[in-house]
Amino acid sequence: MNRHSAAPVVLCVDVGSTYTKAAAIDAATGALRGTASHPTTLDTDVMDGLLAAAVEASPSGAEITDTLVCSSAGGGLRLAVIGNEPLVTARAAYRAGLSAGARVVDVRAGHLTPGDFTGLAAARPDVVLLAGGTDGGDETALRTHAEDLAASGLRTPVVLAGNANAAADLTALLTAAGIGVTAVDNVLPRIGDLNPAPARGALREVFLRHVIAGKHLSASADFTRLVKAATPDAVLTGVEVLADLLAGTDLSDLLVVDVGGATTDVYSVLTPDAELQGPRAEVAGTAWRSRTVEGDLGVRHTAVGIVEAAAEEDLPVPAGLAEAARRRGEDPGLRTDDLADDAELSALAARIAVRRHARGERIGGPTEPLRGGKDLAAVGLVVGSGGVLRRDPEAAERLREAVGGDTSGGVRPPKDSRFAVDADYRLAPAGLLAANGHRDLAARLLAEWPAIA
């Protein structure tokens, strides 16, 4: 914990799958006044851990002017994507979902059969993002998908972000079938023109209205009222604020690796390559500020996935580490002081997640090519985040070796980067502040961060 003298503060809290983190931000200056961490109390009521962390982080006698919460507890937002075909609209929708902090659990495209909808239901999405066609283009596939979805018996809320000409009719169709619908602007209004912001906002609202309440994480209505975003969405907003702050400097290209208990998320902000504009640009558009999430790479709930992924990548895993991963997967609530195993698992997770992020995304079947690969050689700043990294005094150097020194993964790693760890917890609070009317405080919070001085 880090605590300073009393002052009016905005309290920012991240309720994660393993730990709940709180930060008290000076409401006038944006300075960090206090931080605290508490095990997330999933077994009782998440408000118990939230309140404990909030009390510890808040300076004695401070006036709390606002409380902002983000959450990934209970698995966060599970998203299914349906698009016209895998390499254009489905991919655009997939990117929009990732940018909203969702874990994309299923992608369907093209001609769909009843078996496709059975598989979609088995993925247990919290929301379906339905996209298809450019504005004014062919509506046939989008209409067919909506009709089949209405007849499927699946009653998961839908965000409709396809051909604008069909939006009114399809909203009425799905609503009549008992499916809640939020219609927004097309994620791909024109070929090559990716427009994720409206879908991202709608998914955020669905997350707040349906997902947080539906996971029954708390008996108190206060929790639902306080939560403003999914944690990955808040972190992405914080990364965007940091990128704006560093624009024009040698740190302007960023890579952020957030190693959590259930997932490892990678965020990048890269300068566009002029040669990839125009006719060579991918038809689904390029998201230069992007996020990927790896749901099999977490140091608690999915620790075994790290070992399995390392084997697929031909990375060595000591037998003792494999056993440690097994124990963590069987008991995610296991409290261990074995920081050495945690450090090794987090380094492996970071290396694999960055490889996947840089290689690109595969939308559609396993034989489809990877798209959207990223060259990380010019990245000026690599930031590690997550509880394990914050507790490891050598985390920045481990990250340098795991990510900067990874020359065998088929990608170009950061070459001459500065490596830092978000040790005193600024990115998610900055995102919460920026998204809730306090962007000036968010910028000041990050501007005083020693890592970018």
Secondary structure as the mmCIF struct_conf table of DSSP 4:
data_model
#
loop_
_struct_conf.conf_type_id
_struct_conf.id
_struct_conf.beg_label_comp_id
_struct_conf.beg_label_asym_id
_struct_conf.beg_label_seq_id
_struct_conf.end_label_comp_id
_struct_conf.end_label_asym_id
_struct_conf.end_label_seq_id
STRN STRN1 ASN A 2 ARG A 3
BEND BEND1 SER A 5 SER A 5
STRN STRN2 VAL A 9 VAL A 15
BEND BEND2 SER A 17 THR A 18
STRN STRN3 TYR A 19 ASP A 26
TURN_TY1_P TURN_TY1_P1 ALA A 27 THR A 29
STRN STRN4 LEU A 32 PRO A 39
TURN_TY1_P TURN_TY1_P2 LEU A 42 ASP A 43
BEND BEND3 THR A 44 THR A 44
HELX_RH_AL_P HELX_RH_AL_P1 VAL A 46 ALA A 57
BEND BEND4 SER A 58 SER A 58
HELX_LH_PP_P HELX_LH_PP_P1 PRO A 59 PRO A 59
TURN_TY1_P TURN_TY1_P3 SER A 60 GLY A 61
STRN STRN5 ILE A 64 SER A 71
HELX_RH_3T_P HELX_RH_3T_P1 ALA A 73 GLY A 75
STRN STRN6 LEU A 77 GLY A 83
BEND BEND5 ASN A 84 GLU A 85
TURN_TY1_P TURN_TY1_P4 PRO A 86 VAL A 88
HELX_RH_AL_P HELX_RH_AL_P2 THR A 89 SER A 99
TURN_TY1_P TURN_TY1_P5 ALA A 100 GLY A 101
STRN STRN7 ALA A 102 ALA A 109
BEND BEND6 GLY A 110 HIS A 111
HELX_RH_AL_P HELX_RH_AL_P3 PRO A 114 ALA A 122
TURN_TY1_P TURN_TY1_P6 ALA A 123 ALA A 123
BEND BEND7 ASP A 126 ASP A 126
STRN STRN8 VAL A 127 LEU A 130
BEND BEND8 GLY A 133 GLY A 133
TURN_TY1_P TURN_TY1_P7 ASP A 135 GLY A 136
BEND BEND9 GLY A 137 GLY A 137
HELX_RH_AL_P HELX_RH_AL_P4 THR A 140 ALA A 151
BEND BEND10 SER A 152 SER A 152
STRN STRN9 VAL A 158 LEU A 160
BEND BEND11 GLY A 162 GLY A 162
HELX_RH_3T_P HELX_RH_3T_P2 ALA A 164 ALA A 166
HELX_RH_AL_P HELX_RH_AL_P5 ALA A 167 ALA A 176
TURN_TY1_P TURN_TY1_P8 ALA A 177 GLY A 178
STRN STRN10 VAL A 181 ALA A 183
BEND BEND12 VAL A 187 VAL A 187
BEND BEND13 PRO A 189 PRO A 189
STRN STRN11 ARG A 190 ARG A 190
TURN_TY1_P TURN_TY1_P9 ILE A 191 GLY A 192
STRN STRN12 ASP A 193 ASP A 193
HELX_RH_AL_P HELX_RH_AL_P6 ALA A 197 VAL A 206
HELX_RH_PI_P HELX_RH_PI_P1 PHE A 207 VAL A 211
HELX_RH_AL_P HELX_RH_AL_P7 ILE A 212 GLY A 214
TURN_TY1_P TURN_TY1_P10 LYS A 215 HIS A 216
BEND BEND14 ALA A 219 SER A 220
HELX_RH_AL_P HELX_RH_AL_P8 ALA A 221 LEU A 226
STRN STRN13 VAL A 227 ALA A 230
HELX_RH_AL_P HELX_RH_AL_P9 THR A 231 LEU A 246
TURN_TY1_P TURN_TY1_P11 ALA A 247 GLY A 248
BEND BEND15 THR A 249 THR A 249
TURN_TY1_P TURN_TY1_P12 ASP A 250 LEU A 251
BEND BEND16 ASP A 253 ASP A 253
STRN STRN14 LEU A 254 VAL A 259
BEND BEND17 GLY A 261 ALA A 262
STRN STRN15 THR A 264 VAL A 269
HELX_LH_PP_P HELX_LH_PP_P2 THR A 271 ASP A 273
HELX_RH_3T_P HELX_RH_3T_P3 ALA A 274 LEU A 276
BEND BEND18 GLN A 277 GLN A 277
HELX_RH_3T_P HELX_RH_3T_P4 GLY A 278 ARG A 280
BEND BEND19 ALA A 281 ALA A 281
TURN_TY1_P TURN_TY1_P13 VAL A 283 ALA A 284
BEND BEND20 TRP A 288 TRP A 288
STRN STRN16 ARG A 289 GLU A 294
TURN_TY1_P TURN_TY1_P14 GLY A 295 ASP A 296
BEND BEND21 VAL A 299 ARG A 300
TURN_TY1_P TURN_TY1_P15 HIS A 301 THR A 302
HELX_RH_AL_P HELX_RH_AL_P10 ALA A 303 GLU A 312
TURN_TY1_P TURN_TY1_P16 GLU A 313 ASP A 314
HELX_RH_AL_P HELX_RH_AL_P11 ALA A 319 GLU A 330
TURN_TY1_P TURN_TY1_P17 PRO A 332 GLY A 333
HELX_RH_AL_P HELX_RH_AL_P12 LEU A 339 ARG A 359
STRN STRN17 GLU A 361 GLU A 361
BEND BEND22 GLY A 364 GLY A 365
TURN_TY1_P TURN_TY1_P18 PRO A 366 THR A 367
BEND BEND23 GLU A 368 GLU A 368
HELX_LH_PP_P HELX_LH_PP_P3 PRO A 369 LEU A 370
STRN STRN18 ARG A 371 ARG A 371
TURN_TY1_P TURN_TY1_P19 ALA A 377 ALA A 378
STRN STRN19 LEU A 381 SER A 385
BEND BEND24 GLY A 386 GLY A 386
HELX_RH_AL_P HELX_RH_AL_P13 GLY A 387 ARG A 391
TURN_TY1_P TURN_TY1_P20 PRO A 393 GLU A 394
HELX_RH_AL_P HELX_RH_AL_P14 ALA A 395 LEU A 399
HELX_RH_PI_P HELX_RH_PI_P2 ARG A 400 GLY A 404
TURN_TY1_P TURN_TY1_P21 GLY A 405 GLY A 405
BEND BEND25 SER A 408 VAL A 411
BEND BEND26 LYS A 415 ASP A 416
STRN STRN20 ARG A 418 VAL A 421
TURN_TY1_P TURN_TY1_P22 ALA A 423 ASP A 424
HELX_RH_AL_P HELX_RH_AL_P15 LEU A 427 ALA A 435
TURN_TY1_P TURN_TY1_P23 ASN A 436 GLY A 437
HELX_RH_AL_P HELX_RH_AL_P16 ARG A 439 ALA A 447
TURN_TY1_P TURN_TY1_P24 GLU A 448 GLU A 448
HELX_RH_3T_P HELX_RH_3T_P5 PRO A 450 ILE A 452
#
